[in-house]
Amino acid sequence: MTQATQTQTAPGFAPTFTHLVSKEGGVKYPLKALHVCEETFSPLEVAYDYEAIRNQVSRATIEAGPNSIWRYKAFLPVESQNPIDVGTGMTPLVKSHRLARRLGLKNLYIKNDAVNMPTLSFKDRVVSVALTRAKELGFTTVSCASTGNLANSTAAIAAHAGLDCCVFIPSDLEAGKVLGTLVYNPTLMAVKGNYDQVNRLCCEVGNTYGWGFVNINLRPYYSEGSKTLGFEVAEQLGWKLPDHVVAPLASGSLYTKIYKGFQEFIKTGLVEDKAVRFSGAQAEGCSPIATAFKEGRDFVTPVKPNTIAKSIAIGNPADGYYALDIARKTNGNIESVTDPEIIEGIKLLAETEGIFTETAGGTTVAVLKKLVEAGKIDPEETTVIYITGNGLKTQEAVQEYVGQPLTIEPKLDSFERALERSRTLERLDWQQVLV
Amino acid sequence: MTQATQTQTAPGFAPTFTHLVSKEGGVKYPLKALHVCEETFSPLEVAYDYEAIRNQVSRATIEAGPNSIWRYKAFLPVESQNPIDVGTGMTPLVKSHRLARRLGLKNLYIKNDAVNMPTLSFKDRVVSVALTRAKELGFTTVSCASTGNLANSTAAIAAHAGLDCCVFIPSDLEAGKVLGTLVYNPTLMAVKGNYDQVNRLCCEVGNTYGWGFVNINLRPYYSEGSKTLGFEVAEQLGWKLPDHVVAPLASGSLYTKIYKGFQEFIKTGLVEDKAVRFSGAQAEGCSPIATAFKEGRDFVTPVKPNTIAKSIAIGNPADGYYALDIARKTNGNIESVTDPEIIEGIKLLAETEGIFTETAGGTTVAVLKKLVEAGKIDPEETTVIYITGNGLKTQEAVQEYVGQPLTIEPKLDSFERALERSRTLERLDWQQVLV
């Protein structure tokens, strides 16, 4: 389907989500803006009628759907016939040749959300779902606590949908993420503190103002959007699950929802059941889940983040417990890498595949490399890495490590001297050469 | 088609391009790396066997093709069964609601190449075609003269394809465009001069070195990639042509190739013939084509560029003559806008549609507004504007004009004071408020 304008929905569509349910204890709640169980204090999740989904969808109906996340609408918690569709999703799954060869892998794929629409990160998926649901629930102002990508996405999609928007970020964010929020003209609050402090403030604000916080009171709906990263990979592999996935871990939500996506495709008969290994990537400067994994703990001890990978710098990850559980039961690993390794990861992906990712993506590539070197990924395994954001947003991180152009006069002999010089210099020694 | 990996081509595909031909005089040349007719000095263009195309394609075969520019392979000058496919093309055609309402238009569409893959500008289209052809012609080093977007795209896609790459840019480019080239590790030459001087140097280099310059000796193949911006719009409108298009003018190539794309779809029976008005957008600081249009000249007098819209700052536009011809014969207009109007155009598009474009896109939006206000666009016309690049690459242009975040402490009362203040201040008066 390539028609312009807003989404077409498959005929005969009826909502398939039935209630909210607490992850522990199975306490049921109505489909409102709620996110924590008052009895068990565990997070709430959306529950579906999978029999109804099975009756509504098939591979063929999905393939005939819109070229966006809304082809999986039956699996998403929205009622609208016309959800907010800005072309989000269906990003490329690239078969890697040059990176795979460099690492000695035979079946490596890159899920490239660095070019997701409209704001170049996977957050456009969760925000498209959350703001559609926010409108259904009657919210006119939407908000979020963000490490940057979510701010970009919430501000942009709220602008498109004509919703008022107030966004909260830590005050030390990368310039590209600040500008890439301000341009959509939301109210932007830069909080002097780290993400976890921003998040706590937003919980307070949420209790006081009647706003829809996409990742707080709307979180059960919002987080379901990440399942589409699982759905798309399965469909793009020809309706098969991979053997192994490597994804970044911030709150742990993305990772657990990819898992849930695969399970739902199995449950509804869209793919065959098989074991998929789930590995996770953290930056060493904020690696509470990796640390718990290595120490064999099932609880996560919060840390104070200190890393260039700001978009995944969540010291107190809400879904850390569930991420640990999935990594262990699928025979995966959770590994961390240093900031210099993250920069090398960004450069490696760019040089071999032509994909410029932000620090979170560099973390994932560096962890992939580390796992391969440790023999924890079989070269024959069909492995998918998730690249979740674009490098143009975190230019500061690599600015000093990519060299400089060779500055020349607009004359052939000036060019020739520079070319000669570039061929004799090692790349790392490059300087701003004025010939 | 949503399968991963490299492109599948429609079965039975055979090349449909037959020779090169001079735009004036019809002198024929073989399908080599040639770009100027030695007899007439006019540019060379690719010629096709349209009867063969008509026999190969239908709306159905195109719709069943890959979700990229390669669904139109029969119209592109490549022989390979596996062209370089990094997901380029099939960007959203967004039906505008909020911008349309603001301007008083009823049928406005936005073709959003700000999210084109992999490097977020329409240049990925032309480079995918040029590098595929470069490999077919045996080149191992590729090159270009660029105002930035082309540099990003050539370096990225060359990295993906494993080609050596040397890129030339003016030395005063935006930081994001320089970094967004360097990260792919090409040889990057920053020339102390404007684009026209860079281009002249590259012509000299091209005569001396056996490199494939995508926009010089490979230009006839390269420029054909822009036709896909015409093809996609026609297909996305439900196999109909629009009434009016507004596109930016740099060399004039994009504009003339959209026109050629529409004509080819008519010629091969894929859409019905109809009149489409072609309007063009330039920045006042580099508006040689707009000036010639207003003065009724059919030749373009070169200018020295001085505008923030660097990606379209070509003072001596190669296809200016042809752009003027198309604007006149289709009853279109060519208009220019000032740098402040360009910035307002960027902000207007972001605030109303959630699309963050670079200066070229701001120019197009501002020209659209100007044409509407002058009564030169009928509110009922189906009008398509072409947004050709992403705002994250030209952050300098808007940095000072989008305000600042409100800096607060991580406390509810600090937030509330800031919110109160933001509601009483006009946006333009916002300062870095420390509460």
Contacts between the chains, C-beta under 8 A, distances in Angstrom:
chain1	res1	chain2	res2	distance
A	2	B	63	7.0
A	2	B	90	6.9
A	2	B	232	7.9
A	2	B	235	5.7
A	2	B	236	5.5
A	3	B	236	6.4
A	3	B	238	6.0
A	4	B	92	7.7
A	4	B	93	3.9
A	4	B	94	7.2
A	4	B	95	5.8
A	4	B	109	6.0
A	4	B	236	4.4
A	4	B	237	6.1
A	4	B	238	7.8
A	5	B	95	4.0
A	6	B	95	6.7
A	63	B	2	6.9
A	67	B	67	6.4
A	67	B	90	7.3
A	86	B	92	7.1
A	86	B	94	7.0
A	86	B	354	6.4
A	87	B	91	7.6
A	87	B	92	3.6
A	87	B	94	7.3
A	87	B	112	7.4
A	87	B	115	7.2
A	90	B	2	7.0
A	90	B	67	7.3
A	91	B	87	7.6
A	91	B	117	7.9
A	92	B	4	7.7
A	92	B	86	7.1
A	92	B	87	3.6
A	92	B	117	6.4
A	93	B	4	3.9
A	94	B	4	7.2
A	94	B	86	7.0
A	94	B	87	7.3
A	95	B	4	5.8
A	95	B	5	4.0
A	95	B	6	6.7
A	97	B	162	7.9
A	98	B	159	7.7
A	98	B	160	7.3
A	98	B	162	6.0
A	109	B	4	6.1
A	112	B	87	7.4
A	112	B	117	7.5
A	112	B	118	7.6
A	114	B	118	8.0
A	115	B	87	7.2
A	115	B	115	6.5
A	115	B	116	8.0
A	115	B	117	4.5
A	115	B	118	6.2
A	115	B	120	7.2
A	116	B	115	8.0
A	117	B	91	8.0
A	117	B	92	6.3
A	117	B	112	7.5
A	117	B	115	4.5
A	118	B	112	7.5
A	118	B	114	8.0
A	118	B	115	6.2
A	118	B	354	5.7
A	118	B	355	6.1
A	118	B	356	7.9
A	119	B	354	7.9
A	119	B	356	7.5
A	120	B	115	7.2
A	120	B	120	7.5
A	120	B	390	7.9
A	120	B	392	7.4
A	155	B	354	7.7
A	156	B	350	7.5
A	156	B	354	3.7
A	156	B	355	7.6
A	156	B	356	7.0
A	157	B	354	5.6
A	158	B	354	7.5
A	159	B	98	7.7
A	159	B	350	6.6
A	159	B	351	5.6
A	159	B	352	6.7
A	159	B	353	6.9
A	159	B	354	4.2
A	160	B	98	7.3
A	160	B	353	5.6
A	160	B	354	3.6
A	160	B	355	8.0
A	161	B	354	8.0
A	162	B	97	7.9
A	162	B	98	5.9
A	166	B	419	7.5
A	169	B	405	7.1
A	171	B	405	7.3
A	171	B	407	5.6
A	175	B	395	7.0
A	176	B	176	7.9
A	176	B	392	5.8
A	176	B	395	6.3
A	178	B	405	6.3
A	179	B	395	5.2
A	179	B	398	7.1
A	179	B	399	6.2
A	179	B	402	6.4
A	180	B	356	6.3
A	180	B	391	7.5
A	180	B	392	6.1
A	182	B	402	4.1
A	182	B	403	5.9
A	182	B	404	7.6
A	182	B	405	7.0
A	183	B	346	7.1
A	183	B	347	6.6
A	183	B	350	4.3
A	183	B	351	8.0
A	183	B	356	5.3
A	183	B	391	6.5
A	183	B	398	6.3
A	183	B	402	5.2
A	184	B	350	5.0
A	184	B	351	6.2
A	184	B	354	6.1
A	184	B	356	7.3
A	185	B	347	7.3
A	185	B	350	7.1
A	185	B	351	4.6
A	185	B	402	7.7
A	185	B	427	7.1
A	187	B	406	7.2
A	187	B	419	7.1
A	187	B	422	5.4
A	188	B	405	4.2
A	188	B	406	6.7
A	189	B	405	6.5
A	189	B	406	5.4
A	189	B	408	5.5
A	189	B	415	6.3
A	189	B	418	6.3
A	189	B	419	8.0
A	190	B	405	3.7
A	190	B	406	6.7
A	190	B	407	4.7
A	190	B	408	7.1
A	191	B	407	8.0
A	191	B	408	5.7
A	191	B	409	7.4
A	191	B	410	5.0
A	192	B	407	6.5
A	192	B	408	7.0
A	192	B	409	5.6
A	192	B	410	6.6
A	193	B	409	7.8
A	193	B	410	4.0
A	197	B	410	4.1
A	198	B	410	6.7
A	200	B	410	7.0
A	201	B	410	4.9
A	201	B	411	7.0
A	201	B	412	6.9
A	201	B	415	6.4
A	204	B	412	4.9
A	205	B	412	6.8
A	205	B	415	6.2
A	208	B	412	7.1
A	232	B	2	8.0
A	235	B	2	5.7
A	236	B	2	5.6
A	236	B	3	6.4
A	236	B	4	4.4
A	237	B	4	6.1
A	238	B	3	6.0
A	238	B	4	7.9
A	346	B	183	7.1
A	347	B	183	6.6
A	347	B	185	7.3
A	350	B	156	7.5
A	350	B	159	6.6
A	350	B	183	4.4
A	350	B	184	5.0
A	350	B	185	7.1
A	351	B	159	5.6
A	351	B	183	8.0
A	351	B	184	6.2
A	351	B	185	4.6
A	352	B	159	6.7
A	353	B	159	6.9
A	353	B	160	5.6
A	354	B	86	6.4
A	354	B	118	5.6
A	354	B	119	8.0
A	354	B	155	7.8
A	354	B	156	3.7
A	354	B	157	5.6
A	354	B	158	7.5
A	354	B	159	4.3
A	354	B	160	3.5
A	354	B	161	8.0
A	354	B	184	6.1
A	355	B	118	6.1
A	355	B	156	7.6
A	355	B	160	7.9
A	356	B	118	7.8
A	356	B	119	7.5
A	356	B	156	7.0
A	356	B	180	6.3
A	356	B	183	5.3
A	356	B	184	7.3
A	390	B	120	7.9
A	390	B	392	7.3
A	391	B	180	7.5
A	391	B	183	6.5
A	392	B	120	7.4
A	392	B	176	5.8
A	392	B	180	6.1
A	392	B	390	7.3
A	392	B	392	4.0
A	392	B	393	6.4
A	393	B	392	6.4
A	395	B	175	7.0
A	395	B	176	6.3
A	395	B	179	5.2
A	398	B	179	7.1
A	398	B	183	6.3
A	399	B	179	6.2
A	402	B	179	6.4
A	402	B	182	4.1
A	402	B	183	5.2
A	402	B	185	7.7
A	403	B	182	5.9
A	404	B	182	7.6
A	405	B	169	7.1
A	405	B	171	7.4
A	405	B	178	6.3
A	405	B	182	7.0
A	405	B	188	4.2
A	405	B	189	6.5
A	405	B	190	3.7
A	406	B	187	7.2
A	406	B	188	6.7
A	406	B	189	5.4
A	406	B	190	6.7
A	407	B	171	5.6
A	407	B	190	4.7
A	407	B	191	7.9
A	407	B	192	6.5
A	408	B	189	5.5
A	408	B	190	7.1
A	408	B	191	5.7
A	408	B	192	7.0
A	409	B	191	7.4
A	409	B	192	5.6
A	409	B	193	7.7
A	410	B	191	5.0
A	410	B	192	6.6
A	410	B	193	4.0
A	410	B	197	4.1
A	410	B	198	6.7
A	410	B	200	7.0
A	410	B	201	4.8
A	411	B	201	7.0
A	412	B	201	6.8
A	412	B	204	4.9
A	412	B	205	6.7
A	412	B	208	7.1
A	415	B	189	6.4
A	415	B	201	6.4
A	415	B	205	6.2
A	418	B	189	6.3
A	419	B	166	7.6
A	419	B	187	7.2
A	419	B	189	8.0
A	422	B	187	5.4
A	427	B	185	7.2
